[in-house]
Amino acid sequence: MSDTSADTEPDPPVRPAAPRADSSRPRPQFGEYATPEEQRARIQEPAPWQQEPVAPVMTDAPAPGIPASPAPAERRPRPVDRIVTFALLAYGLVNVVSSVPAFLDYGAYAETLLSMLGVDVQITDPAAGRAWGVAAVIVLAVGWCATAVVSWWSVRRGRLTWWIPLVGGILFTFVSGTLMAVPLMNDPAVWQALVESAGG
């Protein structure tokens, strides 16, 4: 009698039957019954609590009909303007320094000025003009310092500057010259000689 157990093959393992879908529920489509984590894993999006809130950027819209103004262009350095500015400041400084001894010696200054005007007269009291000479020196020195500061400020901001030392030099030279002329105008002899010289 042959062994039938050796001739027969073993039965394959039995797989468990899949749970039967509930007929009362419709068949899920597109992951409707998936958990939020499973859905996010599929679509590769971060969870709401993982997203950083982005503040809305508020921009002022230009008024209708008015074109937006272009951004201001950067001010370019002007080498020629700087050279002229510093040259005028240097000339002004030399002028101030050379005027100090002339203004403080009022007698010699008045004699030189009157000879240039073609008037043969001498000032009555040269010592009275010394205070006016000191005042004129102070005006020139303070004026040059103020002009240099304003010019440097303008150069640093890239603005056109050459006219500042020019105007400053003319202005403060005129003021100091007026101060130096006061003693001459107050001297009756000098004033009479100037009037006669002007009348011919």
C-alpha positions in Angstrom: 0.0 0.0 0.0 1.6 3.2 -1.1 1.9 6.3 1.1 -0.5 8.8 -0.3 0.8 11.5 2.0 4.1 11.6 0.1 2.4 11.9 -3.3 0.1 14.7 -2.3 1.4 18.3 -2.2 0.7 20.4 0.8 -2.2 22.8 0.6 -1.2 26.5 0.0 -1.6 28.8 3.0 -5.0 30.3 3.2 -5.1 34.1 3.0 -7.5 35.9 5.3 -10.4 37.3 3.5 -10.5 41.0 3.0 -13.1 42.7 5.1 -16.2 43.2 3.1 -17.1 46.8 2.4 -20.1 48.1 4.2 -22.7 48.3 1.6 -24.3 51.2 3.4 -21.2 53.4 2.7 -20.3 54.5 -0.8 -16.9 53.5 -2.1 -14.2 56.1 -1.1 -12.8 58.2 -3.9 -9.6 60.4 -3.9 -8.7 59.5 -0.3 -11.9 60.8 1.3 -11.4 58.5 4.3 -7.7 59.0 4.7 -6.5 60.7 7.8 -5.1 64.3 7.4 -1.6 63.0 7.9 -2.0 60.5 5.1 -3.5 63.2 2.8 -0.5 65.6 3.5 1.9 62.8 2.9 0.4 62.3 -0.5 0.2 65.9 -1.6 3.5 67.0 0.1 2.1 70.0 1.8 3.0 71.1 5.4 0.5 71.1 8.1 -1.2 74.5 8.9 0.7 74.8 12.2 4.0 74.2 10.3 3.4 77.1 8.0 4.8 80.5 9.0 2.2 83.3 8.7 3.1 85.7 6.0 2.2 89.3 6.7 0.6 91.0 3.7 2.7 93.6 2.1 0.9 96.9 1.8 2.0 99.1 -1.1 0.6 102.5 -1.9 -0.8 102.4 -5.3 -0.2 105.5 -7.3 -3.2 107.7 -7.9 -4.9 107.0 -11.2 -3.6 109.2 -13.9 -0.3 110.1 -12.1 2.7 108.0 -13.1 4.8 106.7 -10.4 7.9 108.8 -9.8 11.2 107.1 -10.7 13.7 106.3 -8.0 16.1 109.1 -7.5 19.4 108.5 -9.2 22.5 108.3 -7.1 24.5 111.5 -7.1 27.7 111.0 -8.9 30.9 112.6 -7.7 32.0 115.6 -9.7 35.8 115.7 -9.7 36.1 119.0 -11.6 33.7 120.6 -9.2 35.7 119.4 -6.2 38.9 120.7 -7.7 37.5 124.1 -8.4 35.8 124.3 -5.0 39.0 123.4 -3.0 41.1 125.8 -5.3 38.7 128.7 -4.5 38.8 127.8 -0.8 42.6 127.8 -0.9 42.7 131.1 -2.7 40.3 132.6 -0.1 42.5 131.3 2.8 45.6 132.9 1.3 43.6 136.1 0.8 42.5 136.1 4.5 46.0 135.4 5.8 47.6 138.1 3.6 44.9 140.6 4.6 45.5 140.3 8.4 48.7 142.4 8.6 47.4 145.0 6.2 44.1 145.4 8.0 45.8 145.6 11.5 48.1 148.4 10.3 45.4 150.8 9.4 47.6 153.8 8.7 49.6 152.0 6.0 46.3 150.6 4.6 44.7 154.0 4.3 47.8 155.5 2.7 47.9 152.7 0.1 44.2 153.0 -0.6 44.2 156.8 -1.0 47.2 156.7 -3.3 45.5 154.1 -5.5 42.5 156.4 -5.7 44.8 159.3 -6.7 44.0 161.4 -3.6 46.9 163.3 -1.9 45.7 163.4 1.7 46.5 161.6 4.9 44.0 160.3 7.5 43.8 162.4 10.6 43.8 159.6 13.2 45.1 156.3 12.0 44.9 154.7 15.5 41.1 155.1 15.4 40.9 152.8 12.4 42.6 149.9 14.1 39.4 148.7 15.8 37.7 148.7 12.3 40.7 146.7 11.0 40.3 144.1 13.7 36.6 143.8 13.0 37.3 143.3 9.3 39.9 140.6 10.1 37.3 138.8 12.2 34.7 139.0 9.5 37.1 137.6 6.9 38.2 134.7 9.2 34.7 133.7 10.3 33.4 134.1 6.8 36.0 131.8 5.4 35.4 129.2 8.1 31.6 129.3 7.4 32.2 129.1 3.7 34.5 126.1 4.1 32.0 124.2 6.3 29.1 124.8 3.9 31.2 123.8 0.9 32.4 120.6 2.6 28.8 119.7 3.6 27.7 120.3 0.0 30.6 118.2 -1.5 29.8 115.3 0.9 26.3 115.2 -0.5 27.4 115.2 -4.1 26.0 118.6 -4.9 27.4 121.3 -7.2 29.6 123.3 -4.9 32.0 125.6 -6.8 29.7 128.6 -6.4 29.6 128.5 -2.6 33.2 129.6 -2.0 32.9 132.2 -4.9 29.8 133.8 -3.4 31.2 133.5 0.2 34.4 135.2 -0.9 32.6 138.1 -2.6 30.2 138.6 0.2 32.7 138.6 3.1 35.3 140.6 1.2 32.6 143.3 0.5 31.6 143.4 4.2 35.2 143.6 5.4 36.0 146.3 2.8 33.0 148.3 4.0 34.3 148.1 7.6 37.7 149.3 6.5 36.2 152.3 4.6 34.2 153.6 7.7 37.1 155.5 9.3 38.0 157.1 5.9 34.4 158.2 5.4 34.3 159.7 8.9 37.4 161.7 8.4 36.4 165.2 7.1 39.7 165.9 5.3 39.7 162.6 3.5 36.0 163.0 2.6 36.6 166.5 1.2 39.5 165.3 -0.8 37.5 162.4 -2.3 34.6 164.7 -3.2 37.0 167.1 -4.9 38.8 164.3 -6.7 35.4 162.9 -8.0 34.2 166.4 -9.1 37.3 166.9 -11.2 
